[in-house]
Amino acid sequence: MALGALNNSRADVTVAVTGIAGPGGGSDEKPVGLVYMGVASKDGVQTHKLLLGEDKSREEIRQATVDRALNELLMVIG
């Protein structure tokens, strides 16, 4: 998703996330709080698997995902 966004935009860096924020929808293989993140730039693509915790609320998981995405962007752009 991040690479597709990079290739179809004028952006220098893109981020894509997907996951299970809950409160339902989790399973043993894909628990609530599981998030995958991709960061794409001209230097390549980085992927991250995040386990943000089943004990957090949907809003806490979403906020933690945004915080991590913004941090990753800052690291890429220097």
N, CA and C of each residue as an Amber inpcrd file, in Angstrom:
protein
   234
   0.8260000  -1.1960000   0.0000000   0.0000000   0.0000000   0.0000000
   0.8690000   1.2580000   0.0000000   1.9140000   1.2740000   0.8420000
   2.7680000   2.4540000   0.9020000   3.5080000   2.6560000  -0.4180000
   3.9770000   1.5810000  -1.0110000   4.6730000   1.6730000  -2.2900000
   3.7180000   2.1270000  -3.3930000   2.5050000   1.6100000  -3.3930000
   1.5050000   2.0450000  -4.3590000   1.1960000   3.5210000  -4.2210000
   1.0930000   3.9830000  -2.9930000   0.8440000   5.4040000  -2.7600000
   2.0230000   6.2460000  -3.2410000   3.2350000   5.7650000  -3.0010000
   4.4220000   6.4890000  -3.4400000   4.4630000   6.5740000  -4.9690000
   4.1710000   5.4680000  -5.6250000   4.2300000   5.4140000  -7.0850000
   3.1020000   6.1930000  -7.7570000   2.0290000   6.4610000  -7.0490000
   0.8730000   7.1340000  -7.6380000   0.6540000   8.5310000  -7.0820000
   1.7110000   9.1040000  -6.5350000   1.6020000  10.4550000  -5.9830000
   2.9070000  11.1920000  -6.2220000   2.9220000  12.4150000  -5.8090000
   4.1540000  13.2100000  -5.8930000   4.8720000  13.2590000  -4.5510000
   4.4720000  12.4130000  -3.6370000   5.0640000  12.4010000  -2.2960000
   6.4770000  11.8290000  -2.3240000   7.2760000  12.2760000  -1.3910000
   8.6240000  11.7290000  -1.2170000   8.6200000  10.5230000  -0.2830000
   7.6710000  10.4860000   0.6300000   7.5470000   9.4050000   1.6120000
   6.0710000   9.1220000   1.8290000   5.7130000   7.8570000   1.9270000
   4.3270000   7.4870000   2.2320000   4.3020000   6.4350000   3.3320000
   3.1810000   6.3830000   4.0330000   2.9760000   5.4050000   5.0980000
   1.6180000   4.7580000   4.8870000   1.5560000   3.4620000   5.1080000
   0.2860000   2.7430000   5.0620000   0.1990000   1.8500000   6.2920000
  -0.9930000   1.7540000   6.8510000  -1.2000000   0.8900000   8.0180000
  -2.4490000   0.0570000   7.8240000  -2.4240000  -1.1070000   8.4200000
  -3.5930000  -1.9650000   8.4810000  -3.4800000  -2.7760000   9.7620000
  -4.6080000  -3.1800000  10.2840000  -4.5380000  -3.9660000  11.5030000
  -5.8930000  -4.1570000  12.1370000  -5.8650000  -4.6200000  13.3640000
  -7.0770000  -4.9210000  14.1120000  -7.0630000  -4.0880000  15.3800000
  -7.8570000  -3.0220000  15.3630000  -7.8820000  -2.1000000  16.4920000
  -8.8980000  -2.5100000  17.5560000  -9.7760000  -3.4390000  17.2180000
 -10.7500000  -3.9190000  18.1920000 -11.9670000  -3.0280000  18.2940000
 -12.8290000  -3.2540000  19.2260000 -12.6320000  -4.2070000  20.3120000
 -12.8340000  -5.6600000  19.8840000 -13.5220000  -5.8950000  18.7890000
 -13.7160000  -7.2640000  18.3070000 -12.8780000  -7.5190000  17.0790000
 -13.0400000  -8.7080000  16.5250000 -12.3740000  -9.0500000  15.2810000
 -11.0520000  -9.7540000  15.4320000 -10.5560000  -9.8690000  16.6400000
  -9.2760000 -10.5310000  16.8500000  -9.4080000 -12.0360000  16.8960000
  -8.2950000 -12.7170000  16.7000000  -8.2210000 -14.1730000  16.7950000
  -6.8670000 -14.5290000  17.4000000  -6.6260000 -15.8160000  17.6050000
  -5.3280000 -16.2360000  18.1380000  -4.1990000 -15.8630000  17.1830000
  -4.4510000 -15.9810000  15.8810000  -3.4260000 -15.6730000  14.8890000
  -3.2920000 -14.1720000  14.6360000  -4.4040000 -13.4480000  14.7530000
  -4.4200000 -12.0010000  14.5200000  -5.1430000 -11.3220000  15.6840000
  -4.4320000 -11.1060000  16.7860000  -5.0800000 -10.5480000  17.9710000
  -5.3740000  -9.0530000  17.8190000  -6.3160000  -8.5820000  18.6120000
  -6.5730000  -7.1520000  18.6910000  -5.2600000  -6.4740000  19.0880000
  -4.9450000  -5.3940000  18.4070000  -3.7050000  -4.6760000  18.6610000
  -2.6060000  -4.9940000  17.6620000  -2.8460000  -5.9610000  16.7630000
  -1.8710000  -6.2860000  15.7220000  -1.9800000  -5.2580000  14.6080000
  -0.8760000  -4.6040000  14.2930000  -0.8480000  -3.5790000  13.2470000
   0.3680000  -3.8190000  12.3710000   0.1750000  -3.7260000  11.0620000
   1.2750000  -3.7520000  10.1090000   1.4170000  -2.3600000   9.5190000
   2.6520000  -1.9050000   9.3750000   2.9110000  -0.5810000   8.8440000
   3.9820000  -0.6850000   7.7620000   3.7620000   0.0280000   6.6750000
   4.7620000   0.1250000   5.6240000   5.1390000   1.5780000   5.4190000
   6.4340000   1.8350000   5.2400000   6.9430000   3.1770000   4.9790000
   7.7520000   3.0820000   3.6920000   7.3590000   3.8680000   2.6820000
   8.0400000   3.8170000   1.3900000   8.6560000   5.1680000   1.0610000
   9.8560000   5.1080000   0.4900000  10.5500000   6.3060000   0.0130000
  11.4170000   5.8850000  -1.1610000  12.1460000   6.8410000  -1.7400000
  13.0330000   6.5130000  -2.8530000  14.1310000   5.5400000  -2.4260000
  14.3810000   5.4430000  -1.1250000  15.4040000   4.5420000  -0.6060000
  14.8970000   3.1200000  -0.3730000  13.5950000   2.8920000  -0.5670000
  13.0500000   1.5560000  -0.3900000  11.8350000   1.5420000   0.5120000
  11.4740000   0.3360000   0.9200000  10.2870000   0.1320000   1.7490000
  10.7000000  -0.5570000   3.0450000  10.1890000  -0.0400000   4.1410000
  10.3840000  -0.6730000   5.4480000   9.0280000  -1.1810000   5.9140000
   9.0020000  -2.3520000   6.5080000   7.7600000  -2.8640000   7.0730000
   7.9510000  -3.1010000   8.5630000   6.8730000  -2.9210000   9.2940000
   6.8980000  -3.0830000  10.7420000   5.6640000  -3.8540000  11.1820000
   5.8760000  -4.8230000  12.0470000   4.7710000  -5.5420000  12.6890000
   4.7220000  -5.0660000  14.1310000   3.5980000  -4.4810000  14.5060000
   3.4370000  -3.9320000  15.8480000   2.4090000  -4.7500000  16.6110000
   2.7120000  -5.0570000  17.8510000   1.7600000  -5.6940000  18.7560000
   1.4830000  -4.6870000  19.8580000   0.3870000  -3.9780000  19.7320000
   0.1070000  -2.8470000  20.6170000  -0.7330000  -3.2060000  21.8260000
  -1.0980000  -4.4660000  21.9690000  -1.7440000  -4.9150000  23.1890000
  -3.2440000  -5.0660000  23.1190000  -3.6970000  -6.2180000  23.5470000
  -5.1280000  -6.5110000  23.5800000  -5.8290000  -5.7660000  24.7070000
  -5.0610000  -5.2770000  25.6740000  -5.6510000  -4.6270000  26.8330000
  -5.9550000  -3.1480000  26.5940000  -5.6100000  -2.6330000  25.4240000
  -5.8560000  -1.2350000  25.1240000  -7.1970000  -1.0640000  24.4070000
  -7.7520000   0.1240000  24.5210000  -8.9960000   0.4300000  23.8200000
  -8.7010000   0.6600000  22.3360000  -9.7590000   0.6510000  21.5470000
  -9.6330000   0.9290000  20.1170000  -8.9350000   2.2710000  19.8840000
  -9.3570000   3.2800000  20.6170000  -8.7660000   4.6140000  20.4610000
  -7.2920000   4.6180000  20.8450000  -6.9180000   3.9070000  21.8960000
  -5.5100000   3.8480000  22.2990000  -4.6550000   3.1610000  21.2390000
  -5.1820000   2.0980000  20.6340000  -4.4590000   1.3970000  19.5760000
  -4.3120000   2.3000000  18.3560000  -5.3740000   2.9790000  17.9930000
  -5.3120000   3.8910000  16.8500000  -4.3230000   5.0270000  17.1050000
  -4.3430000   5.5940000  18.2990000  -3.4270000   6.6950000  18.6200000
  -1.9820000   6.2150000  18.6350000  -1.7340000   5.0400000  19.1930000
  -0.3760000   4.4910000  19.2140000   0.1210000   4.2310000  17.7900000
  -0.7740000   3.8160000  16.9040000  -0.4110000   3.5940000  15.5070000
  -0.0340000   4.9050000  14.8320000  -0.8280000   5.9370000  15.0400000
  -0.5300000   7.2550000  14.4660000   0.8030000   7.7770000  15.0060000
   1.0180000   7.6500000  16.3010000   2.2690000   8.1110000  16.9040000
   3.4720000   7.4130000  16.2740000   3.3630000   6.1120000  16.1050000
   4.4630000   5.3360000  15.5120000   4.6680000   5.7260000  14.0470000
   3.5740000   5.9220000  13.3040000   3.6800000   6.3050000  11.8940000
   4.3690000   7.6550000  11.7520000   3.9920000   8.6110000  12.5650000
   4.6250000   9.9240000  12.5150000   6.1020000   9.8420000  12.8910000
   6.4250000   9.0300000  13.8690000   7.8170000   8.8320000  14.2640000
   8.6220000   8.2220000  13.1140000   8.0640000   7.2410000  12.4460000
   8.7460000   6.6180000  11.3120000   8.9690000   7.6420000  10.1960000
   7.9840000   8.4730000   9.9250000   8.1390000   9.5210000   8.9230000
   9.2830000  10.4720000   9.2870000   9.3120000  10.8880000  10.5320000
  10.3880000  11.7730000  10.9870000  11.7620000  11.1360000  10.8380000
  11.8440000   9.8560000  11.0940000  13.1280000   9.1540000  10.9530000
  13.5610000   9.0900000   9.4830000  12.6170000   8.9310000   8.5810000
  12.9540000   8.8200000   7.1600000  13.3580000  10.1690000   6.5890000
  12.6430000  11.2290000   6.9700000  12.9420000  12.5290000   6.3800000
  14.0890000  13.2390000   7.0820000  14.5150000  12.6820000   8.2200000
  15.6810000  13.2070000   8.9130000  15.4080000  14.4110000   9.6890000
